[in-house]
């Protein structure tokens, strides 16, 4: 029993209180601070210092104490090397000599009450009671606790049941809790359309894809509701333990994402003002008109540069350009032309003539391609054959049809290449690489070249200006002075371009350092003459391989089952 009293006397706090002091005569003072739930404040640093003062512990490092409280690791740390237990120590109202631990208590000593300490949380929302038993260990009455709370001006959220239970032991307990404020919700935008359905071609019988019906566009009709704003709500104030009002934050308003060819009706509806394609950038919603070219693109139309979507019901002649901010659907053949858009669909295929370039922000779909350059930030789908072409896809290259052949040229994808055949029986060299985004590689090379050229140009200007700085410019003709001033001003945009390129190079270099789990899937045959690079690991095929998946395992190119 004496040991238990010693332990209770020489410890302050508990796990529920969030801290535990251990006062060990001859060994020192130790503190454990337990982790708290997010937003929960059980005590303050000043409370810890008061306890140390109450126990006459003055020789400690306050920075060390602050670090222990802040980290709240649940580990015990020594605060002070010095703690000498009084020779005549008090134990819950009793005094005992070291020589006689069980000596009878002096008359009336057990009548002393434990001192009541009321701790207020930093946000003034919680009050807790703990006991100081140095003066006595008799449990106080609920009325005494209420008096102590009144002295601290605690007037709201009083928990009588907690008080009645708390006076039955010497453990700390919560005596009052305020009502926290309820903050309002921010306004939000609900879109009334789904962009995820676009670009999904219709599948007809026998799992064949109908490239004449590609569900190309998500369209809106005039007066269609595009988005609805759900207004913000007001907050509900709270009240702290002093009875003071705690203000609540109202929800923030959000503007409707009004873009081109849209109109706000009432206060909270966004509607289309024309028929067209929905373009959602995340920040604004616009409706682009849909351009239809019935006769194809050629000398009758010239080059096309259109804000919206373009449908070409014919061929695109060699040497012409078609550029659009939306999707481009070509019913005929692209012959040696430049085409750039969001998604590009070519029902007739691409006859590149070694000068066609097709660039898509998202996907490219074509019946075939020959001697062409295709670049897509997402996927490339070819239903027949890719012959002597350059294919670059950020994610996948998929040869969909029964032929599904990549023959000659180069195919590069960030994640995967799927084909029926790679190469041919004549062992034509066909290069395939996966695991690194080729578009990121291209941007990296372009940024490096641009950085080098800009740096050289800036160095030339600096040299010229240094040379001119040695002469008296005021004697030069006015046109010559104007040229020098223009040269001086040109340094600043060049320096800005260098900084932007340097930042871009570092970013792209980090992206290139992240290798993906690339693989090549061949449903029929990968012929001898194929050269593959997977996650920067190369392999040449000297014999045919059938129905296989090519991947990298432990930095070795491995051929597994399809």
RODO-2510 file (C-alpha; in nm, 4 decimals, decimal comma):
residues 562
     n   res          X          Y          Z
     1     x     0,0000     0,0000     0,0000
     2     x     0,2885     0,2327     0,0849
     3     x     0,4382     0,1734    -0,2609
     4     x     0,1099     0,2668    -0,4300
     5     x     0,0910     0,5891    -0,2259
     6     x     0,4490     0,6705    -0,3253
     7     x     0,3646     0,6202    -0,6893
     8     x     0,0509     0,8366    -0,6724
     9     x     0,2292     1,1082    -0,4801
    10     x     0,5251     1,1260    -0,7192
    11     x     0,3262     1,1314    -1,0468
    12     x     0,1070     1,4081    -1,1868
    13     x    -0,1253     1,3644    -1,4868
    14     x    -0,2330     1,0628    -1,6902
    15     x    -0,2827     0,9482    -2,0500
    16     x    -0,6338     1,0987    -2,0441
    17     x    -0,4903     1,4308    -1,9294
    18     x    -0,2400     1,4169    -2,2167
    19     x     0,0715     1,4310    -1,9985
    20     x     0,2455     1,2464    -1,7130
    21     x     0,5100     1,3877    -1,4753
    22     x     0,7248     1,1409    -1,2811
    23     x     0,9176     1,2811    -0,9843
    24     x     1,1877     1,0309    -0,8845
    25     x     1,3984     1,1253    -0,5827
    26     x     1,7641     1,0891    -0,6667
    27     x     1,6912     1,0187    -1,0354
    28     x     1,5292     1,3388    -1,1568
    29     x     1,2079     1,4626    -1,3179
    30     x     1,0611     1,2913    -1,6266
    31     x     0,7799     1,4072    -1,8594
    32     x     0,5711     1,2132    -2,1113
    33     x     0,3369     1,4041    -2,3499
    34     x     0,0874     1,1838    -2,5324
    35     x    -0,0318     1,2440    -2,8928
    36     x    -0,3662     1,4293    -2,9156
    37     x    -0,6384     1,4183    -3,1790
    38     x    -0,6244     1,6828    -3,4513
    39     x    -0,7513     2,0180    -3,3238
    40     x    -0,7641     1,8981    -2,9594
    41     x    -0,5855     2,1124    -2,6985
    42     x    -0,5727     1,9566    -2,3508
    43     x    -0,3202     2,1868    -2,1846
    44     x    -0,0757     2,4666    -2,2476
    45     x     0,2964     2,5094    -2,1859
    46     x     0,2199     2,7405    -1,8951
    47     x     0,0344     2,4528    -1,7236
    48     x     0,3472     2,2384    -1,7383
    49     x     0,5610     2,5155    -1,5921
    50     x     0,3114     2,5679    -1,3099
    51     x     0,3256     2,1995    -1,2138
    52     x     0,7058     2,2111    -1,2062
    53     x     0,6918     2,5211    -0,9893
    54     x     0,4415     2,3541    -0,7566
    55     x     0,6925     2,0722    -0,7057
    56     x     0,9818     2,3170    -0,6555
    57     x     1,1547     2,2106    -0,9778
    58     x     1,3286     2,5220    -1,1096
    59     x     1,6423     2,3857    -1,2757
    60     x     1,5272     2,2776    -1,6241
    61     x     1,5597     2,3851    -1,9893
    62     x     1,2395     2,5573    -2,1004
    63     x     1,3279     2,5079    -2,4692
    64     x     1,3559     2,1324    -2,4051
    65     x     1,0189     2,1407    -2,2256
    66     x     0,8598     2,3294    -2,5178
    67     x     0,9979     2,0766    -2,7688
    68     x     0,8564     1,7806    -2,5692
    69     x     0,5113     1,9442    -2,5547
    70     x     0,5167     2,0310    -2,9258
    71     x     0,6269     1,6844    -3,0471
    72     x     0,3832     1,4923    -2,8203
    73     x     0,5576     1,1656    -2,9086
    74     x     0,4374     0,9589    -2,6118
    75     x     0,8024     0,8998    -2,5047
    76     x     0,9415     0,9793    -2,1586
    77     x     1,2086     1,2525    -2,1486
    78     x     1,4208     1,3704    -1,8532
    79     x     1,3586     1,7356    -1,7700
    80     x     1,5839     1,7787    -1,4678
    81     x     1,8557     1,5789    -1,2941
    82     x     1,7623     1,7247    -0,9572
    83     x     1,4620     1,6242    -0,7466
    84     x     1,5050     1,5677    -0,3753
    85     x     1,2085     1,4204    -0,1963
    86     x     1,1382     1,6067     0,1290
    87     x     1,2445     1,4125     0,4333
    88     x     0,9011     1,4517     0,5874
    89     x     0,6934     1,4010     0,2752
    90     x     0,3156     1,4373     0,2684
    91     x     0,1064     1,1517     0,1303
    92     x    -0,2545     1,2390     0,0664
    93     x    -0,2975     1,4202     0,3939
    94     x    -0,0483     1,2046     0,5917
    95     x     0,3080     1,2787     0,6926
    96     x     0,5541     0,9979     0,7456
    97     x     0,9167     0,9832     0,8425
    98     x     1,1620     0,7900     0,6309
    99     x     1,2203     0,5624     0,9271
   100     x     0,8532     0,4910     0,9925
   101     x     0,6424     0,4816     0,6746
   102     x     0,3413     0,3382     0,8581
   103     x     0,3425     0,5805     1,1520
   104     x    -0,0034     0,7049     1,2536
   105     x    -0,1166     1,0370     1,1055
   106     x    -0,1257     1,3442     1,3273
   107     x    -0,4783     1,4329     1,4418
   108     x    -0,6819     1,6318     1,1863
   109     x    -0,4210     1,6034     0,9088
   110     x    -0,6459     1,3788     0,6923
   111     x    -0,9177     1,6460     0,6883
   112     x    -0,7294     1,8648     0,4387
   113     x    -0,8777     1,8802     0,0867
   114     x    -0,6807     1,8452    -0,2358
   115     x    -0,6286     2,1785    -0,4065
   116     x    -0,8534     2,2251    -0,7166
   117     x    -0,6854     2,3570    -1,0313
   118     x    -0,9074     2,4610    -1,3249
   119     x    -0,7302     2,4547    -1,6635
   120     x    -0,8796     2,6467    -1,9554
   121     x    -0,7973     2,5393    -2,3145
   122     x    -0,6384     2,7890    -2,5480
   123     x    -0,9552     2,8249    -2,7565
   124     x    -1,1669     2,8743    -2,4379
   125     x    -1,3929     2,5881    -2,5379
   126     x    -1,2959     2,3306    -2,2709
   127     x    -1,2347     2,3526    -1,8944
   128     x    -1,0654     2,0686    -1,7054
   129     x    -1,0063     2,0076    -1,3361
   130     x    -0,6975     1,8469    -1,1869
   131     x    -0,5935     1,8127    -0,8212
   132     x    -0,2830     1,9237    -0,6344
   133     x    -0,2424     1,6781    -0,3435
   134     x     0,0563     1,8426    -0,1745
   135     x    -0,1638     2,0157     0,0819
   136     x    -0,4001     1,7219     0,1290
   137     x    -0,5641     1,4321    -0,0429
   138     x    -0,9230     1,4541     0,0717
   139     x    -1,1621     1,4564    -0,2269
   140     x    -1,3483     1,7876    -0,2661
   141     x    -1,7243     1,8190    -0,3015
   142     x    -1,9061     1,9166    -0,6258
   143     x    -1,9849     2,2530    -0,4639
   144     x    -1,6140     2,3177    -0,4122
   145     x    -1,5465     2,2368    -0,7786
   146     x    -1,8248     2,4741    -0,8855
   147     x    -1,6766     2,7477    -0,6653
   148     x    -1,3353     2,6970    -0,8283
   149     x    -1,4957     2,7177    -1,1717
   150     x    -1,6817     3,0342    -1,0732
   151     x    -1,3540     3,1874    -0,9635
   152     x    -1,2266     3,1187    -1,3158
   153     x    -1,5498     3,2716    -1,4564
   154     x    -1,6570     2,9449    -1,6244
   155     x    -2,0286     2,9982    -1,6820
   156     x    -2,1433     2,7959    -1,9853
   157     x    -2,1513     2,4293    -2,0867
   158     x    -2,1086     2,3036    -1,7300
   159     x    -2,1225     1,9232    -1,7081
   160     x    -2,2718     1,8374    -1,3696
   161     x    -2,2590     1,4629    -1,4305
   162     x    -1,8849     1,4849    -1,5003
   163     x    -1,8345     1,6869    -1,1828
   164     x    -2,0272     1,4392    -0,9666
   165     x    -1,8224     1,1515    -1,1087
   166     x    -1,4954     1,3442    -1,1089
   167     x    -1,4948     1,4120    -0,7334
   168     x    -1,4854     1,0361    -0,6690
   169     x    -1,1194     1,0037    -0,7728
   170     x    -0,8078     1,2138    -0,8141
   171     x    -0,7984     1,1812    -1,1958
   172     x    -0,8362     1,4950    -1,4107
   173     x    -1,1722     1,5413    -1,5818
   174     x    -1,3647     1,7806    -1,8092
   175     x    -1,6051     2,0114    -1,6237
   176     x    -1,7327     2,2347    -1,9057
   177     x    -1,7441     2,2401    -2,2850
   178     x    -1,8581     2,5180    -2,5127
   179     x    -2,0516     2,4879    -2,8371
   180     x    -1,8113     2,5111    -3,1345
   181     x    -1,9215     2,7225    -3,4301
   182     x    -2,0507     2,5494    -3,7423
   183     x    -1,8894     2,7045    -4,0473
   184     x    -2,0903     2,7532    -4,3630
   185     x    -2,0325     2,5478    -4,6781
   186     x    -1,8775     2,7060    -4,9863
   187     x    -2,0820     2,7388    -5,3009
   188     x    -2,0225     2,4648    -5,5596
   189     x    -2,0839     2,4107    -5,9287
   190     x    -2,2732     2,1067    -6,0591
   191     x    -2,2161     2,0324    -6,4275
   192     x    -2,5098     1,8963    -6,6237
   193     x    -2,3084     1,7147    -6,8911
   194     x    -2,0592     1,4271    -6,9087
   195     x    -1,7435     1,4588    -7,1184
   196     x    -1,6360     1,1004    -7,0472
   197     x    -1,8597     0,9544    -7,3222
   198     x    -1,6935     1,1306    -7,6129
   199     x    -1,4638     0,9489    -7,8503
   200     x    -1,6135     0,6053    -7,7898
   201     x    -1,6850     0,4490    -8,1297
   202     x    -1,9942     0,2368    -8,1844
   203     x    -1,9243    -0,1377    -8,1723
   204     x    -2,1245    -0,3336    -8,4305
   205     x    -2,1632    -0,7096    -8,4746
   206     x    -1,8626    -0,9405    -8,4370
   207     x    -1,6947    -0,6755    -8,2142
   208     x    -1,6058    -0,4610    -8,5129
   209     x    -1,5665    -0,0856    -8,4648
   210     x    -1,7699     0,1490    -8,6843
   211     x    -1,5372     0,4406    -8,7560
   212     x    -1,8206     0,6233    -8,9323
   213     x    -2,0071     0,6608    -8,6036
   214     x    -1,7517     0,7698    -8,3418
   215     x    -1,9624     0,9744    -8,0950
   216     x    -1,7103     1,2467    -8,1558
   217     x    -1,8591     1,5415    -7,9741
   218     x    -2,0498     1,6262    -7,6573
   219     x    -2,2932     1,8766    -7,8005
   220     x    -2,5296     2,1299    -7,6496
   221     x    -2,8432     2,2843    -7,7926
   222     x    -2,9322     2,6493    -7,7504
   223     x    -3,0800     2,7165    -7,4012
   224     x    -2,9522     2,3847    -7,2613
   225     x    -2,8544     2,4161    -6,8926
   226     x    -2,4791     2,3499    -6,8717
   227     x    -2,4150     2,4093    -6,5012
   228     x    -2,5999     2,4997    -6,1820
   229     x    -2,4524     2,6826    -5,8838
   230     x    -2,5483     2,5561    -5,5380
   231     x    -2,5244     2,8738    -5,3226
   232     x    -2,3047     2,9020    -5,0160
   233     x    -2,4548     2,8683    -4,6669
   234     x    -2,4169     3,0868    -4,3580
   235     x    -2,2335     2,9663    -4,0511
   236     x    -2,3899     2,9090    -3,7077
   237     x    -2,2111     3,0910    -3,4212
   238     x    -2,0939     2,8984    -3,1154
   239     x    -2,0417     2,9880    -2,7495
   240     x    -1,7349     2,9371    -2,5306
   241     x    -1,7224     2,8339    -2,1634
   242     x    -1,7314     3,2011    -2,0591
   243     x    -2,0641     3,2419    -2,2381
   244     x    -1,9072     3,4599    -2,5087
   245     x    -2,0263     3,4316    -2,8671
   246     x    -1,7805     3,2552    -3,1031
   247     x    -1,8311     3,3759    -3,4615
   248     x    -1,8674     3,1269    -3,7476
   249     x    -1,7248     3,1626    -4,0969
   250     x    -1,9777     3,1951    -4,3782
   251     x    -1,9267     2,9865    -4,6927
   252     x    -1,7470     3,1543    -4,9812
   253     x    -1,9276     3,2307    -5,3070
   254     x    -1,8082     3,0744    -5,6329
   255     x    -1,8600     3,2410    -5,9706
   256     x    -2,0378     3,0515    -6,2450
   257     x    -1,7800     2,9316    -6,5034
   258     x    -1,9171     3,1432    -6,7846
   259     x    -1,7258     3,1140    -7,1099
   260     x    -1,7853     3,1840    -7,4756
   261     x    -2,1400     3,1381    -7,6095
   262     x    -2,2949     3,0892    -7,2630
   263     x    -2,5285     3,3037    -7,0543
   264     x    -2,6246     3,3256    -6,6846
   265     x    -2,9994     3,2929    -6,6266
   266     x    -3,1385     3,4125    -6,2958
   267     x    -2,8558     3,3855    -6,0425
   268     x    -2,7465     3,0236    -6,0490
   269     x    -2,7903     2,8701    -6,3980
   270     x    -2,5477     2,8720    -6,6918
   271     x    -2,7058     2,8008    -7,0319
   272     x    -2,5812     2,7697    -7,3911
   273     x    -2,6627     3,0517    -7,6292
   274     x    -2,5863     2,8539    -7,9490
   275     x    -2,5755     2,4953    -8,0722
   276     x    -2,2251     2,3557    -8,0559
   277     x    -1,9636     2,1487    -7,8744
   278     x    -1,9112     2,1829    -7,4984
   279     x    -1,5541     2,2731    -7,4027
   280     x    -1,4792     2,2592    -7,0300
   281     x    -1,1351     2,3818    -6,9193
   282     x    -1,2194     2,3436    -6,5514
   283     x    -1,2174     2,7205    -6,5013
   284     x    -1,4738     2,8117    -6,7680
   285     x    -1,7368     2,6314    -6,9755
   286     x    -1,7767     2,7377    -7,3375
   287     x    -1,9784     2,6237    -7,6388
   288     x    -1,7795     2,6023    -7,9612
   289     x    -1,9572     2,6045    -8,2955
   290     x    -1,9114     2,3031    -8,5194
   291     x    -1,7487     2,3660    -8,8594
   292     x    -1,8499     2,1260    -9,1394
   293     x    -1,6478     2,1155    -9,4661
   294     x    -1,8407     1,9163    -9,7252
   295     x    -1,5800     1,9313   -10,0001
   296     x    -1,2669     1,8499    -9,8060
   297     x    -0,9674     2,0761    -9,7507
   298     x    -0,7663     2,1932   -10,0482
   299     x    -0,7257     2,4826   -10,2798
   300     x    -1,0952     2,5747   -10,2491
   301     x    -1,0705     2,6270    -9,8741
   302     x    -0,7058     2,7032    -9,8005
   303     x    -0,5666     2,6265    -9,4567
   304     x    -0,8124     2,5934    -9,1686
   305     x    -0,7481     2,7486    -8,8246
   306     x    -1,0705     2,7239    -8,6284
   307     x    -1,1799     2,7872    -8,2689
   308     x    -1,4072     2,4887    -8,2213
   309     x    -1,4527     2,1474    -8,3795
   310     x    -1,4051     2,0649    -8,7459
   311     x    -1,5669     1,7940    -8,9543
   312     x    -1,4107     1,7318    -9,2957
   313     x    -1,6366     1,5260    -9,5232
   314     x    -1,3630     1,4483    -9,7711
   315     x    -0,9829     1,4424    -9,8024
   316     x    -0,7209     1,6851    -9,6777
   317     x    -0,4887     1,7591    -9,9675
   318     x    -0,1105     1,7498    -9,9425
   319     x     0,0563     2,0661    -9,8206
   320     x    -0,2442     2,2081    -9,6355
   321     x    -0,2961     2,2616    -9,2619
   322     x    -0,5984     2,2048    -9,0422
   323     x    -0,5827     2,3289    -8,6849
   324     x    -0,8698     2,3373    -8,4350
   325     x    -0,9152     2,3876    -8,0606
   326     x    -1,1724     2,1068    -8,0565
   327     x    -1,1927     1,7639    -8,2195
   328     x    -1,1241     1,6992    -8,5898
   329     x    -1,3115     1,4296    -8,7802
   330     x    -1,1884     1,3473    -9,1322
   331     x    -1,4094     1,1170    -9,3383
   332     x    -1,1513     1,0766    -9,6161
   333     x    -0,7715     1,0512    -9,6267
   334     x    -0,5063     1,2893    -9,4958
   335     x    -0,2507     1,3261    -9,7771
   336     x     0,0783     1,4768    -9,6629
   337     x    -0,0974     1,7444    -9,4567
   338     x    -0,0498     1,8980    -9,1105
   339     x    -0,3427     1,8372    -8,8731
   340     x    -0,3601     1,9515    -8,5098
   341     x    -0,6514     1,9272    -8,2656
   342     x    -0,7833     1,7846    -7,9404
   343     x    -0,8898     1,4423    -8,0733
   344     x    -0,8273     1,3460    -8,4368
   345     x    -1,0321     1,0775    -8,6155
   346     x    -0,9369     0,9740    -8,9706
   347     x    -1,1755     0,7207    -9,1244
   348     x    -0,9720     0,6899    -9,4446
   349     x    -0,6252     0,6818    -9,2889
   350     x    -0,3067     0,8867    -9,3328
   351     x    -0,1023     0,8777    -9,6539
   352     x     0,1903     1,0694    -9,5132
   353     x     0,4161     1,1092    -9,8185
   354     x     0,6948     1,1515    -9,5595
   355     x     0,5674     1,4975    -9,4657
   356     x     0,2338     1,4458    -9,2866
   357     x     0,2259     1,5382    -8,9178
   358     x    -0,0757     1,4635    -8,6981
   359     x    -0,0703     1,6087    -8,3440
   360     x    -0,3482     1,5469    -8,0876
   361     x    -0,3839     1,6774    -7,7328
   362     x    -0,5655     1,3553    -7,6458
   363     x    -0,6199     1,0615    -7,8905
   364     x    -0,5616     0,9763    -8,2583
   365     x    -0,7715     0,7141    -8,4403
   366     x    -0,6979     0,6169    -8,8018
   367     x    -0,7593     0,3274    -9,0401
   368     x    -0,3893     0,3172    -9,1391
   369     x    -0,0814     0,5342    -9,1621
   370     x     0,2080     0,5235    -9,4051
   371     x     0,5250     0,7353    -9,3892
   372     x     0,3593     0,9717    -9,1409
   373     x     0,4388     1,1300    -8,8039
   374     x     0,1637     1,0785    -8,5420
   375     x     0,1876     1,2328    -8,1941
   376     x    -0,0771     1,1964    -7,9208
   377     x    -0,0573     1,2956    -7,5561
   378     x    -0,2777     0,9969    -7,4680
   379     x    -0,3431     0,7038    -7,7067
   380     x    -0,3043     0,6140    -8,0763
   381     x    -0,5423     0,3591    -8,2326
   382     x    -0,4688     0,2155    -8,5793
   383     x    -0,7099    -0,0422    -8,7223
   384     x    -0,4930    -0,1776    -9,0078
   385     x    -0,1193    -0,1117    -9,0510
   386     x     0,1435     0,1453    -8,9539
   387     x     0,4037     0,1397    -9,2306
   388     x     0,7369     0,3243    -9,2003
   389     x     0,5810     0,5787    -8,9653
   390     x     0,6755     0,7562    -8,6437
   391     x     0,4172     0,6904    -8,3690
   392     x     0,4464     0,8680    -8,0332
   393     x     0,1833     0,8190    -7,7620
   394     x     0,1918     0,9368    -7,4034
   395     x     0,0116     0,6218    -7,2877
   396     x    -0,0677     0,3465    -7,5401
   397     x    -0,0378     0,2496    -7,9062
   398     x    -0,3059    -0,0039    -7,9991
   399     x    -0,3248    -0,1769    -8,3383
   400     x    -0,6883    -0,2801    -8,3311
   401     x    -0,7775    -0,4669    -8,6522
   402     x    -0,7043    -0,8184    -8,7772
   403     x    -0,3955    -0,6923    -8,9554
   404     x    -0,2807    -0,4719    -8,6684
   405     x     0,0779    -0,4514    -8,7894
   406     x     0,3655    -0,2160    -8,7103
   407     x     0,6168    -0,2505    -8,9938
   408     x     0,9281    -0,0354    -9,0172
   409     x     0,9653     0,3024    -8,8581
   410     x     0,9391     0,3625    -8,4855
   411     x     0,6605     0,3239    -8,2267
   412     x     0,7053     0,4860    -7,8843
   413     x     0,4551     0,4770    -7,5966
   414     x     0,4707     0,5738    -7,2323
   415     x     0,2984     0,2572    -7,1086
   416     x     0,2119    -0,0096    -7,3657
   417     x     0,2159    -0,1162    -7,7317
   418     x    -0,0389    -0,3745    -7,8510
   419     x    -0,0200    -0,5269    -8,2005
   420     x    -0,0920    -0,8404    -8,3998
   421     x     0,2468    -0,8214    -8,5748
   422     x     0,5658    -0,6229    -8,5230
   423     x     0,8030    -0,6215    -8,8227
   424     x     0,7575    -0,8660    -9,1139
   425     x     0,8940    -1,1866    -9,2560
   426     x     1,1634    -0,9932    -9,4475
   427     x     1,3123    -0,8885    -9,1122
   428     x     1,2636    -0,5195    -9,1762
   429     x     1,4018    -0,3141    -8,8877
   430     x     1,1165    -0,1994    -8,6647
   431     x     1,1865    -0,0085    -8,3456
   432     x     0,9444    -0,0159    -8,0507
   433     x     1,0041     0,1513    -7,7129
   434     x     0,7852     0,1778    -7,4006
   435     x     0,8229     0,2920    -7,0407
   436     x     0,9110     0,6592    -7,0980
   437     x     0,6667     0,9205    -7,2303
   438     x     0,8052     1,0126    -7,5768
   439     x     0,6242     1,3463    -7,5727
   440     x     0,8057     1,4385    -7,2520
   441     x     1,1337     1,3344    -7,4155
   442     x     1,0577     1,5550    -7,7158
   443     x     0,9691     1,8541    -7,4951
   444     x     1,2880     1,7999    -7,2944
   445     x     1,5056     1,8032    -7,6084
   446     x     1,3275     2,1096    -7,7463
   447     x     1,3682     2,2954    -7,4156
   448     x     1,7413     2,2081    -7,4015
   449     x     1,7977     2,3318    -7,7582
   450     x     1,6010     2,6524    -7,6940
   451     x     1,7900     2,7144    -7,3673
   452     x     2,1251     2,6727    -7,5426
   453     x     2,0301     2,9052    -7,8299
   454     x     1,8910     3,1707    -7,5935
   455     x     2,2035     3,1562    -7,3781
   456     x     2,4274     3,2026    -7,6829
   457     x     2,2174     3,4947    -7,8051
   458     x     2,2281     3,6604    -7,4613
   459     x     2,6050     3,6157    -7,4387
   460     x     2,6476     3,7802    -7,7820
   461     x     2,4339     4,0777    -7,6775
   462     x     2,6247     4,1135    -7,3496
   463     x     2,9593     4,1123    -7,5357
   464     x     2,8358     4,3734    -7,7833
   465     x     2,7048     4,6009    -7,5069
   466     x     3,0308     4,5669    -7,3123
   467     x     3,2235     4,6769    -7,6207
   468     x     2,9885     4,9691    -7,6850
   469     x     3,0196     5,0718    -7,3205
   470     x     3,3796     5,1762    -7,3888
   471     x     3,2836     5,4474    -7,6395
   472     x     3,0973     5,7756    -7,6033
   473     x     2,7469     5,6812    -7,7208
   474     x     2,6308     6,0430    -7,7230
   475     x     2,8419     6,1065    -8,0344
   476     x     2,6691     5,8335    -8,2337
   477     x     2,3819     5,9029    -8,4784
   478     x     2,0293     5,8829    -8,3372
   479     x     1,9435     5,5676    -8,5332
   480     x     2,2556     5,3967    -8,3945
   481     x     2,1627     5,4995    -8,0377
   482     x     1,8106     5,3619    -8,0937
   483     x     1,9604     5,0304    -8,2071
   484     x     2,1757     5,0123    -7,8930
   485     x     1,8750     5,0879    -7,6715
   486     x     1,6741     4,8170    -7,8477
   487     x     1,9630     4,5744    -7,7983
   488     x     1,9738     4,6596    -7,4282
   489     x     1,6004     4,6033    -7,3867
   490     x     1,6187     4,2676    -7,5665
   491     x     1,8292     4,1230    -7,2801
   492     x     1,5365     4,1095    -7,0390
   493     x     1,2948     3,8843    -7,2354
   494     x     1,5876     3,6562    -7,3221
   495     x     1,6884     3,6265    -6,9563
   496     x     1,3263     3,5524    -6,8651
   497     x     1,3061     3,2840    -7,1333
   498     x     1,6242     3,1240    -6,9976
   499     x     1,4809     3,1099    -6,6451
   500     x     1,1566     2,9533    -6,7692
   501     x     1,3406     2,6963    -6,9807
   502     x     1,5761     2,6105    -6,6951
   503     x     1,2776     2,5452    -6,4670
   504     x     1,1015     2,3427    -6,7406
   505     x     1,4142     2,1325    -6,8056
   506     x     1,4415     2,0460    -6,4352
   507     x     1,0724     1,9514    -6,4224
   508     x     1,0867     1,7365    -6,7362
   509     x     1,4063     1,5718    -6,6152
   510     x     1,2254     1,4630    -6,2980
   511     x     0,9376     1,3213    -6,5037
   512     x     1,1769     1,1296    -6,7283
   513     x     1,3485     0,9825    -6,4227
   514     x     1,0231     0,8066    -6,3260
   515     x     1,0095     0,4850    -6,5279
   516     x     0,6751     0,3209    -6,5897
   517     x     0,6118    -0,0519    -6,6092
   518     x     0,6136    -0,0599    -6,9867
   519     x     0,5257    -0,3681    -7,1893
   520     x     0,4722    -0,4827    -7,5471
   521     x     0,1915    -0,7285    -7,6243
   522     x     0,2034    -0,9204    -7,9546
   523     x    -0,0988    -1,1365    -8,0329
   524     x     0,0640    -1,3135    -8,3297
   525     x     0,4323    -1,2588    -8,4208
   526     x     0,7192    -1,0272    -8,3409
   527     x     0,9646    -1,0887    -8,6228
   528     x     1,3411    -1,1015    -8,6262
   529     x     1,4718    -0,7528    -8,6957
   530     x     1,2555    -0,5943    -8,4268
   531     x     1,4439    -0,3796    -8,1771
   532     x     1,2696    -0,2996    -7,8495
   533     x     1,3531    -0,0692    -7,5590
   534     x     1,1570    -0,1166    -7,2366
   535     x     1,2278     0,1144    -6,9422
   536     x     1,5594     0,2044    -7,1150
   537     x     1,6621    -0,1640    -7,1405
   538     x     1,7218    -0,2702    -7,5033
   539     x     1,6828    -0,6037    -7,6827
   540     x     1,7269    -0,7082    -8,0484
   541     x     1,5193    -0,9974    -8,1819
   542     x     1,7246    -1,2421    -8,3914
   543     x     1,4408    -1,4934    -8,4236
   544     x     1,0625    -1,4761    -8,4343
   545     x     0,8534    -1,4869    -8,1162
   546     x     0,4833    -1,5673    -8,1088
   547     x     0,1898    -1,4829    -7,8813
   548     x     0,4029    -1,3076    -7,6238
   549     x     0,4305    -1,0184    -7,3814
   550     x     0,7669    -0,8430    -7,3658
   551     x     0,8507    -0,6691    -7,0382
   552     x     1,1417    -0,5980    -6,8042
   553     x     1,2101    -0,8076    -6,4954
   554     x     1,5134    -0,7202    -6,2806
   555     x     1,6551    -0,4957    -6,5566
   556     x     1,6371    -0,7769    -6,8131
   557     x     1,3991    -0,7848    -7,1111
   558     x     1,1807    -1,0928    -7,0617
   559     x     0,9491    -1,2649    -7,3096
   560     x     0,6409    -1,4138    -7,1447
   561     x     0,3039    -1,5518    -7,2540
   562     x     0,0512    -1,3231    -7,4178
***
